[in-house]
Amino acid sequence: MSDDVEFDPATEQDRIPFGERLTCSVDDAVKVSGLGRSMIYNKMKSGEIEWMKIGTRRLIKVSSLRRLLGE
């Protein structure tokens, strides 16, 4: 039996305070902003929210979301 502990990215991500994260998912942006999913996508399309696509995932830059919300 090994004492090695596997790295679980989902668990690690939960430990990083939201404001310190570089990116978040659309679902996370909806939860923290209180905006609807359609509104988030509209803001992404208009360029008001900076985002990137990696594979099939759309990741929102947290700094951009914070600026939009006036933080």
TORPA-4810 file (N, C-alpha, C, O; in nm, 3 decimals):
<nodes>
NODE_1_0.085_-0.117_0.000_0.000_0.000_0.000_0.089_0.123_0.000_0.191_0.127_0.070_M
NODE_2_0.052_0.224_-0.078_0.132_0.344_-0.094_0.070_0.461_-0.018_-0.052_0.472_-0.006_S
NODE_3_0.158_0.548_0.034_0.110_0.668_0.102_0.096_0.787_0.007_0.064_0.898_0.050_D
NODE_4_0.118_0.763_-0.122_0.108_0.872_-0.220_-0.036_0.924_-0.225_-0.132_0.847_-0.225_D
NODE_5_-0.048_1.055_-0.230_-0.178_1.119_-0.241_-0.190_1.172_-0.383_-0.104_1.247_-0.430_V
NODE_6_-0.297_1.134_-0.451_-0.317_1.181_-0.587_-0.365_1.325_-0.587_-0.440_1.368_-0.499_E
NODE_7_-0.321_1.399_-0.688_-0.362_1.538_-0.705_-0.499_1.538_-0.771_-0.517_1.477_-0.876_F
NODE_8_-0.593_1.605_-0.711_-0.728_1.617_-0.766_-0.753_1.763_-0.802_-0.776_1.844_-0.712_D
NODE_9_-0.748_1.799_-0.932_-0.763_1.939_-0.972_-0.895_2.001_-0.925_-0.899_2.119_-0.892_P
NODE_10_-1.001_1.924_-0.923_-1.130_1.979_-0.879_-1.123_2.022_-0.733_-1.176_2.127_-0.696_A
NODE_11_-1.058_1.941_-0.651_-1.044_1.974_-0.510_-0.953_2.094_-0.493_-0.982_2.184_-0.413_T
NODE_12_-0.842_2.098_-0.566_-0.748_2.209_-0.557_-0.814_2.340_-0.601_-0.792_2.444_-0.539_E
NODE_13_-0.895_2.335_-0.705_-0.961_2.455_-0.755_-1.054_2.513_-0.648_-1.064_2.635_-0.635_Q
NODE_14_-1.120_2.427_-0.573_-1.211_2.473_-0.469_-1.137_2.546_-0.357_-1.198_2.624_-0.285_D
NODE_15_-1.008_2.522_-0.342_-0.932_2.585_-0.235_-0.881_2.724_-0.273_-0.842_2.800_-0.185_R
NODE_16_-0.882_2.758_-0.400_-0.833_2.889_-0.445_-0.950_2.987_-0.437_-1.054_2.965_-0.498_I
NODE_17_-0.933_3.096_-0.362_-1.042_3.195_-0.356_-1.076_3.246_-0.496_-0.988_3.265_-0.579_P
NODE_18_-1.204_3.267_-0.520_-1.249_3.302_-0.655_-1.172_3.421_-0.712_-1.132_3.417_-0.828_F
NODE_19_-1.152_3.524_-0.634_-1.084_3.645_-0.682_-0.940_3.624_-0.722_-0.883_3.706_-0.793_G
NODE_20_-0.880_3.514_-0.676_-0.741_3.484_-0.708_-0.728_3.390_-0.828_-0.617_3.368_-0.877_E
NODE_21_-0.838_3.335_-0.874_-0.835_3.245_-0.989_-0.811_3.325_-1.116_-0.854_3.440_-1.125_R
NODE_22_-0.746_3.268_-1.212_-0.723_3.334_-1.340_-0.845_3.324_-1.429_-0.881_3.420_-1.498_L
NODE_23_-0.910_3.208_-1.429_-1.027_3.186_-1.513_-1.135_3.114_-1.435_-1.112_3.059_-1.327_T
NODE_24_-1.255_3.117_-1.494_-1.366_3.040_-1.438_-1.453_2.992_-1.552_-1.445_3.044_-1.664_C
NODE_25_-1.536_2.896_-1.525_-1.629_2.846_-1.624_-1.748_2.941_-1.636_-1.767_3.028_-1.551_S
NODE_26_-1.825_2.923_-1.740_-1.947_3.003_-1.756_-2.040_2.976_-1.638_-2.101_3.069_-1.584_V
NODE_27_-2.052_2.851_-1.596_-2.138_2.817_-1.482_-2.093_2.889_-1.355_-2.177_2.940_-1.280_D
NODE_28_-1.962_2.894_-1.331_-1.911_2.966_-1.214_-1.943_3.115_-1.224_-1.981_3.177_-1.125_D
NODE_29_-1.928_3.172_-1.343_-1.957_3.314_-1.364_-2.104_3.345_-1.336_-2.137_3.449_-1.278_A
NODE_30_-2.191_3.255_-1.377_-2.335_3.272_-1.351_-2.360_3.272_-1.201_-2.435_3.356_-1.149_V
NODE_31_-2.298_3.177_-1.131_-2.320_3.165_-0.985_-2.271_3.287_-0.909_-2.343_3.339_-0.823_K
NODE_32_-2.152_3.334_-0.939_-2.096_3.444_-0.860_-2.149_3.581_-0.899_-2.150_3.673_-0.817_V
NODE_33_-2.195_3.596_-1.023_-2.238_3.728_-1.069_-2.387_3.752_-1.049_-2.431_3.866_-1.034_S
NODE_34_-2.464_3.644_-1.048_-2.609_3.660_-1.041_-2.670_3.690_-1.177_-2.791_3.708_-1.188_G
NODE_35_-2.587_3.696_-1.281_-2.637_3.718_-1.417_-2.679_3.585_-1.476_-2.630_3.479_-1.436_L
NODE_36_-2.770_3.590_-1.572_-2.814_3.468_-1.639_-2.710_3.419_-1.738_-2.622_3.494_-1.781_G
NODE_37_-2.722_3.296_-1.773_-2.631_3.234_-1.868_-2.631_3.307_-2.003_-2.525_3.331_-2.060_R
NODE_38_-2.750_3.342_-2.052_-2.760_3.414_-2.180_-2.691_3.549_-2.173_-2.625_3.591_-2.268_S
NODE_39_-2.705_3.618_-2.061_-2.641_3.748_-2.043_-2.489_3.733_-2.043_-2.418_3.814_-2.102_M
NODE_40_-2.439_3.630_-1.976_-2.295_3.605_-1.975_-2.245_3.583_-2.118_-2.145_3.642_-2.159_I
NODE_41_-2.315_3.498_-2.194_-2.274_3.473_-2.332_-2.283_3.599_-2.417_-2.197_3.622_-2.502_Y
NODE_42_-2.384_3.681_-2.397_-2.395_3.808_-2.471_-2.279_3.901_-2.440_-2.224_3.965_-2.529_N
NODE_43_-2.241_3.908_-2.313_-2.128_3.992_-2.272_-1.997_3.938_-2.329_-1.907_4.015_-2.362_K
NODE_44_-1.986_3.807_-2.339_-1.868_3.746_-2.400_-1.862_3.782_-2.549_-1.757_3.819_-2.600_M
NODE_45_-1.975_3.770_-2.616_-1.982_3.797_-2.760_-1.949_3.943_-2.790_-1.883_3.973_-2.890_K
NODE_46_-1.996_4.035_-2.705_-1.974_4.178_-2.728_-1.833_4.222_-2.688_-1.790_4.333_-2.720_S
NODE_47_-1.761_4.136_-2.617_-1.626_4.169_-2.574_-1.619_4.234_-2.437_-1.512_4.272_-2.391_G
NODE_48_-1.733_4.248_-2.371_-1.735_4.306_-2.237_-1.674_4.213_-2.134_-1.624_4.258_-2.031_E
NODE_49_-1.679_4.084_-2.161_-1.614_3.984_-2.077_-1.509_3.916_-2.165_-1.540_3.863_-2.272_I
NODE_50_-1.384_3.917_-2.117_-1.276_3.849_-2.189_-1.282_3.700_-2.159_-1.304_3.658_-2.045_E
NODE_51_-1.260_3.621_-2.261_-1.266_3.476_-2.244_-1.176_3.409_-2.346_-1.129_3.472_-2.441_W
NODE_52_-1.154_3.282_-2.325_-1.075_3.202_-2.419_-1.139_3.065_-2.431_-1.208_3.018_-2.341_M
NODE_53_-1.114_3.003_-2.544_-1.166_2.868_-2.565_-1.048_2.774_-2.568_-0.955_2.791_-2.646_K
NODE_54_-1.052_2.674_-2.483_-0.950_2.571_-2.480_-1.023_2.439_-2.500_-1.098_2.393_-2.415_I
NODE_55_-0.998_2.380_-2.615_-1.074_2.260_-2.652_-1.219_2.301_-2.671_-1.249_2.388_-2.753_G
NODE_56_-1.306_2.239_-2.597_-1.449_2.275_-2.605_-1.492_2.366_-2.491_-1.607_2.410_-2.487_T
NODE_57_-1.401_2.394_-2.399_-1.436_2.477_-2.282_-1.419_2.624_-2.310_-1.323_2.666_-2.374_R
NODE_58_-1.512_2.702_-2.262_-1.501_2.848_-2.266_-1.467_2.893_-2.124_-1.543_2.871_-2.030_R
NODE_59_-1.351_2.955_-2.111_-1.305_3.001_-1.980_-1.305_3.152_-1.977_-1.249_3.217_-2.065_L
NODE_60_-1.369_3.207_-1.876_-1.380_3.351_-1.859_-1.267_3.400_-1.771_-1.235_3.338_-1.669_I
NODE_61_-1.206_3.511_-1.811_-1.101_3.570_-1.727_-1.170_3.637_-1.608_-1.252_3.727_-1.625_K
NODE_62_-1.135_3.593_-1.489_-1.198_3.642_-1.366_-1.178_3.793_-1.352_-1.269_3.863_-1.308_V
NODE_63_-1.061_3.844_-1.389_-1.037_3.988_-1.378_-1.135_4.067_-1.464_-1.179_4.175_-1.425_S
NODE_64_-1.169_4.015_-1.580_-1.264_4.080_-1.669_-1.405_4.079_-1.609_-1.477_4.179_-1.616_S
NODE_65_-1.443_3.967_-1.551_-1.574_3.956_-1.486_-1.583_4.052_-1.369_-1.686_4.117_-1.349_L
NODE_66_-1.477_4.062_-1.292_-1.476_4.153_-1.177_-1.488_4.299_-1.222_-1.558_4.378_-1.158_R
NODE_67_-1.421_4.334_-1.332_-1.432_4.471_-1.386_-1.576_4.501_-1.427_-1.629_4.608_-1.398_R
NODE_68_-1.638_4.404_-1.495_-1.777_4.421_-1.538_-1.869_4.446_-1.419_-1.962_4.527_-1.426_L
NODE_69_-1.842_4.377_-1.310_-1.926_4.389_-1.191_-1.888_4.507_-1.102_-1.952_4.531_-1.000_L
NODE_70_-1.785_4.579_-1.142_-1.746_4.699_-1.067_-1.667_4.672_-0.942_-1.673_4.751_-0.848_G
NODE_71_-1.595_4.562_-0.937_-1.514_4.531_-0.819_-1.376_4.586_-0.836_-1.292_4.570_-0.747_E
</nodes>
